[in-house]
Amino acid sequence: MKRTHILISAAAMACAMMVSFTAFPARSRVLADVNGMQGHVQIDMRDASSDSTHVYYETGDKTYGNKNGWKSKGLMTSAVSGKKIETIKIKLSGKEYEGGIRYQVLCQGSSKWKSWAADGKKAGTASKRLEAIKIELTGEVANHYDVCYRTKAATYGWLNWAKNGEISGTVGLSKKLESIQIILVEKDSGLPGNASGIVSKQEKSVMVKEDEQAASDDKAASGAFSSLRYEDGAVFYYDAKTGKNKTGWIKINGLSYYFDPAKNGRMTDFKVNDFFSKAVFIGNSTSEGLTTYFNSKGKKYLGGPLVAAKVSYTFNSDKAKLNGYMLKYKGSQLQAKALVKKAGSKYALIMMGTNDLVGTSASSVAKKYKSYIEGIQKENPGVVIYIQSTTPRRGSKNIKNLSNDKINELNKLMKSYADSKSNVYYIDISTPLKDSDGNMKKSYCSDGYVHLNMKGYKTWVNTVVEYVRKQYLNKATAEAKKATEAA
């Protein structure tokens, strides 16, 4: 049964003495643009049952506390002009989908973003006004909705809508946030219009001091994909002030892309070191060999990724916290989910299954694998997971009840899982390591069984690097197309 959404313009009702009803498909939340009518009222007729997904938000400050109370459906907070926001809490309600919401704020007097807060936890510090915010959904709910938000900044007024982790507010300008609106919209359905009768005074979602442009991740002025333009099959970074294309390395959401000056600013490369410097490789003894390989390349290779691997490590040993069979980080034995959090990793590249498959079916191991990944994501909202396919073994003889058939079955199940999930990707590292019979190539194997030599690790790492490079170049291209269409 379809839910019905009713949008009523109070101004239209007063003038024409009639009510306009508009029916939307289930879960649609996109608000109509009413050309800034101050009397516009949004009435969402979706029921408030436990199945419905809603976003709620509450702001506060040292002087007035949280007297605004919880808001939802795009209603603005701190309606009185001149009030400042010092803290914010955001949460989702309903059991429609698994997942949550997280948010990060930039406070007065700091160029460093605060750590992410999530699911109703307070972000910000009393007596320090908020100046910018990022908000994003996590888990399955992110596959079905976009979170859209806009802020009112001192001097600049209401800024345009941002969504899904983009910056809203000001960076480097010392302008307090006075109000915020947050709305969930159906995935890829576009940005809201003039919700609650408010018209954005700026076309941008973030106002940035000129010398902050293209700075670090913490000052991600150039992080807005909205500055990208797609023309004739190529991507360019357009400078709205000069009307020209920017060139050189430019950071977008903390990752660097190269806009070639010799090609009129065409995007041609992605700096993989930015990615791998924030990544952790997780696994058993097979992954442990990555440490030796990376060390042979030097400390600066790929930005110095972290390797957290252990001989005989399994999903069961992680869950049971078995002493001696746990991952190690800075002298501590930790579960994977705790290690990712303690290390502050944004990307987790996992290669598991070889030990787990001994005497166990692929379907049973896949179930444990999925639970393991979801545990990491729950503890680390927003972390991006990369499942590296379980590497093949050398030879067709069934040793320890471990065969390539079982490995291939597990890889098939995990690829299907990754394809169905948000922030989970599958990298096929096993195929480049196989010979024509589907076994690990002899030239890549160090022990005639499952472990790799340096030549094998080179193929593994090069496969992962190329996957990441293409993924983020393709992502920037897709975002450039969206930005161009919107413009």
Backbone torsions as a table, in degrees:
resi	resn	phi	psi	omega
1	MET	NA	130.3	-179.5
2	LYS	-77.1	138.8	172.9
3	ARG	-81.7	150.3	-178.3
4	THR	-111.2	136.1	178.8
5	HIS	-114.5	132.7	-178.8
6	ILE	-118.4	123.5	176.0
7	LEU	-108.2	121.7	-177.4
8	ILE	-118.5	123.8	173.6
9	SER	-90.8	113.8	-177.3
10	ALA	-64.1	-37.0	179.8
11	ALA	-64.5	-41.8	179.1
12	ALA	-66.3	-36.3	-179.1
13	MET	-65.7	-38.9	-179.6
14	ALA	-68.4	-36.8	-175.7
15	CYS	-81.8	-40.4	-172.8
16	ALA	-106.0	-7.5	178.9
17	MET	55.8	42.9	178.2
18	MET	-147.3	159.0	179.7
19	VAL	-115.9	134.7	179.9
20	SER	-104.7	127.2	-179.1
21	PHE	-110.8	133.3	179.0
22	THR	-126.7	126.2	-179.9
23	ALA	-95.6	137.1	-179.6
24	PHE	-121.7	157.3	173.9
25	PRO	-63.2	163.5	179.5
26	ALA	-55.3	138.8	176.7
27	ARG	73.7	-0.6	-179.4
28	SER	-71.9	131.7	-176.7
29	ARG	-124.8	6.8	-173.3
30	VAL	-70.4	125.6	-176.2
31	LEU	-84.9	146.0	178.0
32	ALA	-73.7	147.6	175.4
33	ASP	-89.3	117.0	-175.8
34	VAL	-107.5	26.1	175.7
35	ASN	56.6	34.3	172.0
36	GLY	76.6	19.1	178.0
37	MET	-61.6	121.9	-176.9
38	GLN	-66.4	-20.0	-179.6
39	GLY	-91.3	5.0	-176.9
40	HIS	-62.6	133.4	178.6
41	VAL	-127.0	130.6	175.2
42	GLN	-96.1	125.8	174.4
43	ILE	-118.8	114.2	-178.4
44	ASP	-97.3	112.9	-174.0
45	MET	-86.6	4.1	175.2
46	ARG	-61.3	141.6	179.2
47	ASP	-70.0	159.8	-177.9
48	ALA	-96.4	26.8	-178.8
49	SER	-67.9	171.9	-176.9
50	SER	-66.6	-16.9	-179.7
51	ASP	-76.4	-27.4	-173.9
52	SER	-77.5	143.4	177.4
53	THR	-102.3	122.5	177.7
54	HIS	-130.9	154.2	174.2
55	VAL	-109.0	133.9	178.6
56	TYR	-122.6	146.4	-177.2
57	TYR	-147.5	146.6	-177.9
58	GLU	-140.1	130.3	177.5
59	THR	-111.9	158.9	179.6
60	GLY	-153.1	168.6	173.3
61	ASP	-150.5	166.6	-173.6
62	LYS	-62.4	-36.6	-175.2
63	THR	-77.4	-46.6	-171.9
64	TYR	-105.4	-6.2	-179.7
65	GLY	67.7	-143.7	-178.1
66	ASN	-112.6	42.2	-175.1
67	LYS	-64.6	-18.7	176.9
68	ASN	-63.2	-32.7	-175.9
69	GLY	75.2	178.3	-178.9
70	TRP	-74.2	135.3	177.6
71	LYS	-115.1	162.3	176.1
72	SER	-156.3	173.7	173.6
73	LYS	56.8	34.4	174.1
74	GLY	83.1	5.9	177.0
75	LEU	-69.0	143.7	-176.5
76	MET	-85.6	150.9	175.4
77	THR	-99.2	166.0	176.1
78	SER	45.8	61.1	-174.4
79	ALA	-64.4	-24.8	-177.6
80	VAL	-74.9	126.9	-178.0
81	SER	-60.9	138.8	176.9
82	GLY	94.5	-15.5	177.5
83	LYS	-68.6	150.5	179.2
84	LYS	-113.2	159.0	175.7
85	ILE	-108.6	129.4	178.1
86	GLU	-113.6	-30.4	179.2
87	THR	-137.1	157.5	177.3
88	ILE	-148.5	144.1	172.8
89	LYS	-125.5	139.2	179.2
90	ILE	-136.6	138.6	179.9
91	LYS	-149.2	162.3	174.1
92	LEU	-107.8	151.5	173.5
93	SER	-120.8	161.5	176.6
94	GLY	96.9	161.4	-178.8
95	LYS	-121.2	29.2	-178.1
96	GLU	-65.1	-43.0	179.5
97	TYR	-139.5	155.9	172.1
98	GLU	-73.7	151.8	176.6
99	GLY	131.5	-173.8	-178.4
100	GLY	-157.2	-158.3	-178.2
101	ILE	-142.6	140.4	177.0
102	ARG	-132.4	161.9	-172.6
103	TYR	-154.8	150.6	-175.9
104	GLN	-136.6	137.4	-174.4
105	VAL	-123.7	153.4	173.6
106	LEU	-111.0	123.3	-173.3
107	CYS	-103.4	161.3	177.8
108	GLN	-50.4	133.6	173.8
109	GLY	76.8	10.7	-178.4
110	SER	-133.0	144.5	173.8
111	SER	-99.7	-1.4	-178.8
112	LYS	-100.9	131.6	175.9
113	TRP	-73.4	141.6	175.7
114	LYS	-66.9	161.5	176.2
115	SER	-63.6	154.0	179.6
116	TRP	-62.5	137.6	169.5
117	ALA	-111.6	159.4	-175.4
118	ALA	-149.2	151.2	166.6
119	ASP	50.4	55.2	173.9
120	GLY	90.8	-3.7	177.1
121	LYS	-75.6	150.7	-176.8
122	LYS	-75.8	134.7	173.3
123	ALA	-117.5	138.2	-178.9
124	GLY	108.0	174.9	-176.7
125	THR	-133.3	130.8	178.3
126	ALA	-58.2	135.1	-179.4
127	SER	84.5	-3.8	174.8
128	LYS	-117.8	112.2	-176.6
129	ARG	-68.2	150.5	174.2
130	LEU	-81.4	143.0	178.7
131	GLU	-121.4	-19.9	177.4
132	ALA	-159.1	160.8	-177.8
133	ILE	-149.7	149.8	170.2
134	LYS	-125.2	140.4	-179.7
135	ILE	-136.1	137.3	176.1
136	GLU	-150.3	153.2	177.4
137	LEU	-86.2	154.6	178.7
138	THR	-130.4	153.9	177.5
139	GLY	76.4	-158.9	-173.0
140	GLU	-63.1	-33.1	-177.4
141	VAL	-59.8	-26.8	179.1
142	ALA	-68.9	-17.5	177.0
143	ASN	-77.4	-16.7	-172.4
144	HIS	-114.9	-21.3	-177.0
145	TYR	-133.4	154.5	164.4
146	ASP	-108.0	141.5	173.2
147	VAL	-99.5	122.6	-179.1
148	CYS	-113.0	142.8	-176.2
149	TYR	-154.8	151.4	174.2
150	ARG	-145.7	154.8	-175.3
151	THR	-124.8	155.6	172.1
152	LYS	-103.0	119.3	-177.5
153	ALA	-109.0	141.5	177.3
154	ALA	-53.8	139.4	-179.4
155	THR	79.5	-44.9	-173.4
156	TYR	-91.6	-17.6	-178.4
157	GLY	73.9	-155.2	-177.6
158	TRP	-71.9	125.9	175.2
159	LEU	-88.0	169.0	-179.4
160	ASN	-73.9	171.8	-177.3
161	TRP	-70.4	141.9	168.1
162	ALA	-116.0	165.2	176.4
163	LYS	-153.9	153.8	169.4
164	ASN	49.6	56.8	173.9
165	GLY	92.1	-3.7	176.7
166	GLU	-71.5	161.6	-179.2
167	ILE	-83.5	135.7	170.9
168	SER	-125.9	128.3	-179.5
169	GLY	129.2	-147.4	179.6
170	THR	-128.0	148.1	179.6
171	VAL	-126.8	119.5	177.3
172	GLY	81.2	6.3	-175.7
173	LEU	-110.4	-5.8	179.1
174	SER	56.0	45.1	178.6
175	LYS	-112.0	124.1	-177.7
176	LYS	-72.4	151.5	170.1
177	LEU	-85.3	133.5	-177.6
178	GLU	-109.4	-21.7	-178.2
179	SER	-162.5	162.3	179.1
180	ILE	-148.4	149.7	172.1
181	GLN	-126.9	139.6	178.8
182	ILE	-135.1	133.4	-177.6
183	ILE	-140.1	141.4	168.9
184	LEU	-92.7	135.2	175.1
185	VAL	-128.3	155.5	179.6
186	GLU	-60.2	144.3	-173.9
187	LYS	-52.5	129.4	175.6
188	ASP	60.4	25.5	-179.6
189	SER	-94.1	-0.1	177.4
190	GLY	102.5	176.9	179.8
191	LEU	-86.9	153.0	177.3
192	PRO	-64.9	166.4	174.6
193	GLY	-93.1	-140.2	-175.9
194	ASN	-85.0	69.1	-177.5
195	ALA	-60.1	140.9	179.4
196	SER	58.1	26.1	176.2
197	GLY	77.1	9.6	-176.9
198	ILE	-94.0	133.9	175.8
199	VAL	-107.3	127.8	177.5
200	SER	-65.3	132.6	178.4
201	LYS	-84.7	-15.4	-178.7
202	GLN	-123.8	150.3	177.6
203	GLU	-84.2	-11.0	-178.7
204	LYS	-102.7	156.8	176.2
205	SER	-90.7	-14.8	179.9
206	VAL	-141.0	136.3	175.2
207	MET	-106.6	131.5	-170.1
208	VAL	-130.3	137.1	173.5
209	LYS	-62.4	138.2	-171.7
210	GLU	-55.0	-41.5	-177.2
211	ASP	-79.1	-0.1	175.6
212	GLU	-91.6	-10.5	-175.9
213	GLN	-60.1	142.4	176.0
214	ALA	52.8	35.2	-179.9
215	ALA	-88.7	-147.1	-176.0
216	SER	-80.1	179.3	179.0
217	ASP	-60.4	-34.9	-178.9
218	ASP	-72.7	-17.5	178.0
219	LYS	-122.9	53.1	-166.6
220	ALA	-75.3	61.8	178.5
221	ALA	-63.2	-38.6	-179.0
222	SER	-84.3	10.3	-176.3
223	GLY	-76.8	-4.5	-178.0
224	ALA	-83.9	118.9	176.3
225	PHE	-64.0	-14.7	-178.9
226	SER	-62.8	-17.5	178.8
227	SER	-82.4	-8.6	179.5
228	LEU	-82.6	147.1	177.0
229	ARG	-131.1	141.6	-179.3
230	TYR	-110.6	118.1	-178.0
231	GLU	-139.8	128.3	174.5
232	ASP	51.7	43.2	176.2
233	GLY	77.8	10.1	-178.8
234	ALA	-129.7	160.2	-179.1
235	VAL	-111.4	136.3	179.4
236	PHE	-131.0	154.4	175.2
237	TYR	-104.5	112.0	-172.0
238	TYR	-95.0	127.9	176.9
239	ASP	-92.5	107.7	-175.8
240	ALA	-64.0	-27.4	-178.0
241	LYS	-73.5	-42.9	-176.5
242	THR	-96.3	-17.6	-177.0
243	GLY	76.1	13.0	-178.2
244	LYS	-118.3	165.8	176.5
245	ASN	-80.2	136.1	173.8
246	LYS	-81.1	152.4	-179.8
247	THR	-131.2	169.9	-179.8
248	GLY	91.1	-168.9	178.1
249	TRP	-78.8	126.3	-179.9
250	ILE	-129.9	131.5	179.8
251	LYS	-84.2	131.8	177.4
252	ILE	-128.2	112.7	-176.3
253	ASN	53.4	41.6	174.4
254	GLY	83.3	1.2	179.9
255	LEU	-122.8	140.2	-171.7
256	SER	-96.6	134.7	176.2
257	TYR	-120.7	147.5	-178.0
258	TYR	-105.0	125.2	177.8
259	PHE	-110.1	106.1	-166.9
260	ASP	-71.2	116.3	178.7
261	PRO	-64.7	-25.6	179.6
262	ALA	-76.4	-10.1	-179.3
263	LYS	-123.9	38.0	177.4
264	ASN	59.5	27.1	177.5
265	GLY	88.2	15.3	179.6
266	ARG	-66.7	136.1	177.1
267	MET	-70.5	125.4	-176.3
268	THR	-128.2	-14.1	-174.7
269	ASP	-152.7	163.6	178.6
270	PHE	-130.5	133.3	-177.5
271	LYS	-84.2	99.1	-175.2
272	VAL	-65.6	-24.6	179.9
273	ASN	-61.0	-34.8	177.7
274	ASP	-59.7	-37.7	179.9
275	PHE	-72.8	-53.9	-172.4
276	PHE	-71.5	-20.7	176.0
277	SER	-68.1	-16.3	179.6
278	LYS	-113.2	16.3	-174.5
279	ALA	-111.2	155.5	174.1
280	VAL	-129.8	131.9	173.2
281	PHE	-93.0	125.5	-176.6
282	ILE	-119.1	136.3	177.4
283	GLY	174.4	-164.1	-178.7
284	ASN	-98.8	-151.3	-175.6
285	SER	-62.9	-29.5	178.0
286	THR	-64.1	-42.0	177.3
287	SER	-72.6	-26.0	-178.4
288	GLU	-58.9	-31.9	178.8
289	GLY	-64.7	-16.9	177.0
290	LEU	-62.9	-31.9	179.0
291	THR	-59.4	-46.6	178.6
292	THR	-63.0	-41.9	-179.2
293	TYR	-64.1	-47.0	-179.6
294	PHE	-63.7	-40.7	179.1
295	ASN	-62.1	-34.4	179.7
296	SER	-68.0	-19.1	-178.2
297	LYS	-94.3	-12.7	-179.8
298	GLY	103.7	157.5	-175.1
299	LYS	-62.3	-29.5	-176.0
300	LYS	-87.7	-2.9	-177.4
301	TYR	-63.5	124.6	-179.5
302	LEU	56.0	22.5	178.2
303	GLY	80.2	7.0	177.5
304	GLY	76.4	58.6	179.0
305	PRO	-65.3	152.5	178.1
306	LEU	-86.0	137.9	173.0
307	VAL	-115.6	120.2	177.7
308	ALA	-119.7	94.7	-176.3
309	ALA	-140.5	155.7	-175.2
310	LYS	-148.7	136.5	175.1
311	VAL	-57.8	133.6	178.0
312	SER	67.0	13.8	178.3
313	TYR	-69.0	134.4	179.9
314	THR	-138.5	171.7	175.6
315	PHE	-63.3	-37.7	-180.0
316	ASN	-67.1	-40.7	-179.1
317	SER	-68.5	-33.3	177.0
318	ASP	-66.9	-44.2	-177.0
319	LYS	-68.1	-39.6	-177.5
320	ALA	-85.1	-3.6	-179.3
321	LYS	54.0	50.1	-176.9
322	LEU	-73.0	120.6	-179.9
323	ASN	-60.6	129.3	-178.8
324	GLY	91.9	-13.2	179.8
325	TYR	-123.1	25.2	-179.2
326	MET	-108.4	162.6	174.6
327	LEU	-72.2	150.0	-179.9
328	LYS	-117.7	142.3	175.4
329	TYR	-149.1	117.6	179.3
330	LYS	50.3	46.7	175.0
331	GLY	85.2	-6.5	-179.1
332	SER	-106.0	143.1	172.1
333	GLN	-91.3	125.0	-171.7
334	LEU	-135.8	153.3	166.6
335	GLN	-69.9	156.8	-177.2
336	ALA	-56.5	-43.4	-176.6
337	LYS	-64.3	-35.6	179.2
338	ALA	-74.9	-35.5	179.5
339	LEU	-65.2	-44.7	179.1
340	VAL	-58.6	-41.2	-179.9
341	LYS	-67.8	-46.2	-177.8
342	LYS	-65.6	-36.8	180.0
343	ALA	-78.4	-16.1	-178.2
344	GLY	69.3	28.7	-178.0
345	SER	-72.5	139.3	177.7
346	LYS	-96.3	-21.1	-177.3
347	TYR	-132.8	129.1	179.8
348	ALA	-118.2	117.6	-179.9
349	LEU	-104.9	111.0	-170.0
350	ILE	-110.2	134.8	172.6
351	MET	-133.8	100.7	-177.1
352	MET	-130.5	174.0	171.9
353	GLY	119.0	-29.0	-176.4
354	THR	-59.7	-52.2	179.3
355	ASN	-68.9	-36.7	-174.6
356	ASP	-68.0	-29.5	-175.7
357	LEU	-76.7	-15.3	-179.6
358	VAL	-64.3	111.0	178.9
359	GLY	76.2	8.7	-177.9
360	THR	-131.3	147.3	-179.1
361	SER	-72.7	155.1	179.3
362	ALA	-62.5	-38.2	-178.5
363	SER	-65.5	-38.0	178.4
364	SER	-67.6	-41.9	178.1
365	VAL	-65.3	-40.4	179.1
366	ALA	-59.9	-38.5	178.7
367	LYS	-63.4	-42.9	178.1
368	LYS	-66.7	-38.5	-179.8
369	TYR	-60.0	-46.3	-179.2
370	LYS	-63.4	-43.9	179.1
371	SER	-63.1	-38.8	178.5
372	TYR	-60.9	-47.3	179.8
373	ILE	-64.0	-44.9	-178.1
374	GLU	-66.5	-29.5	175.1
375	GLY	-67.2	-40.1	176.9
376	ILE	-64.3	-44.2	-179.0
377	GLN	-65.8	-38.5	-179.5
378	LYS	-65.1	-39.8	-179.7
379	GLU	-76.4	-23.8	-175.9
380	ASN	-131.4	75.3	-178.3
381	PRO	-55.6	131.1	177.4
382	GLY	92.9	-11.8	179.0
383	VAL	-63.9	140.8	179.8
384	VAL	-98.3	127.3	-176.8
385	ILE	-102.2	133.9	173.8
386	TYR	-120.1	114.1	174.9
387	ILE	-85.0	113.7	173.8
388	GLN	-88.8	125.6	-175.0
389	SER	-53.8	143.7	178.5
390	THR	-63.2	128.2	-173.8
391	THR	-71.4	150.3	-178.3
392	PRO	-73.5	164.3	175.2
393	ARG	-101.9	162.3	-179.4
394	ARG	-87.7	129.1	176.9
395	GLY	89.3	153.7	-176.7
396	SER	-93.7	-11.1	179.9
397	LYS	-66.1	135.3	-178.1
398	ASN	-78.0	101.1	179.6
399	ILE	-105.1	130.4	179.6
400	LYS	54.9	32.7	179.7
401	ASN	57.9	31.3	177.5
402	LEU	-117.6	115.2	-179.0
403	SER	-124.6	160.0	176.7
404	ASN	-67.8	-24.8	176.5
405	ASP	-62.9	-43.5	178.6
406	LYS	-67.3	-39.9	178.3
407	ILE	-62.3	-44.5	-179.9
408	ASN	-63.6	-38.4	178.8
409	GLU	-65.2	-42.8	178.3
410	LEU	-62.3	-43.6	179.7
411	ASN	-61.5	-39.0	178.3
412	LYS	-63.1	-42.8	179.4
413	LEU	-65.9	-40.2	-177.7
414	MET	-74.2	-32.0	174.9
415	LYS	-65.0	-42.3	178.2
416	SER	-62.2	-40.3	178.4
417	TYR	-63.1	-47.7	-179.2
418	ALA	-60.9	-39.6	-178.7
419	ASP	-65.1	-21.2	-176.5
420	SER	-97.4	-2.5	-172.4
421	LYS	-117.7	152.8	174.3
422	SER	-85.2	141.4	177.9
423	ASN	62.7	23.6	173.2
424	VAL	-129.6	125.8	-177.5
425	TYR	-128.3	155.6	-177.5
426	TYR	-117.4	125.9	178.0
427	ILE	-114.4	121.2	-179.6
428	ASP	-82.8	93.8	177.0
429	ILE	-95.6	-12.2	-174.7
430	SER	-77.9	-39.2	-177.9
431	THR	-57.5	-46.1	179.0
432	PRO	-64.6	-15.2	-178.9
433	LEU	-93.6	-3.4	-173.9
434	LYS	-94.4	151.9	170.8
435	ASP	-91.8	-173.7	-175.8
436	SER	-65.6	-19.1	178.5
437	ASP	-93.0	0.4	179.1
438	GLY	86.5	7.4	176.8
439	ASN	-96.4	164.1	175.0
440	MET	-62.0	135.2	179.4
441	LYS	-59.8	139.3	179.9
442	LYS	-59.2	-36.7	-177.8
443	SER	-71.6	-11.1	-179.8
444	TYR	-104.6	-9.9	-171.8
445	CYS	-99.0	136.7	-177.1
446	SER	-97.9	-19.7	-173.7
447	ASP	-133.6	10.2	-179.4
448	GLY	71.4	10.9	-176.8
449	TYR	-132.1	-86.8	-174.8
450	VAL	-130.1	-11.7	-172.7
451	HIS	-93.2	150.9	-173.6
452	LEU	-100.1	156.9	169.0
453	ASN	-98.8	-177.8	-175.7
454	MET	-63.3	-31.5	177.4
455	LYS	-66.0	-39.3	177.8
456	GLY	-66.2	-41.9	178.8
457	TYR	-65.4	-34.2	177.8
458	LYS	-61.3	-44.2	178.0
459	THR	-64.3	-43.0	178.1
460	TRP	-57.7	-55.7	-175.2
461	VAL	-64.0	-42.0	179.5
462	ASN	-62.0	-35.9	178.1
463	THR	-64.6	-43.8	179.6
464	VAL	-66.3	-44.8	-179.1
465	VAL	-60.3	-43.5	-178.9
466	GLU	-67.9	-36.7	177.1
467	TYR	-60.7	-48.9	-178.1
468	VAL	-63.3	-43.5	179.6
469	ARG	-58.2	-48.8	-179.1
470	LYS	-66.5	-39.4	-178.4
471	GLN	-58.6	-47.4	-174.8
472	TYR	-79.4	-28.4	172.2
473	LEU	-67.4	-40.6	177.6
474	ASN	-66.2	-37.4	178.6
475	LYS	-64.1	-45.1	179.3
476	ALA	-62.8	-37.6	178.6
477	THR	-64.5	-44.4	179.4
478	ALA	-63.1	-41.6	179.7
479	GLU	-68.8	-34.5	177.5
480	ALA	-64.6	-39.4	177.1
481	LYS	-62.4	-43.4	178.1
482	LYS	-62.2	-44.5	-178.4
483	ALA	-63.9	-39.3	180.0
484	THR	-67.4	-42.3	177.7
485	GLU	-63.1	-40.7	179.8
486	ALA	-66.4	-37.0	-178.5
487	ALA	-71.6	NA	NA
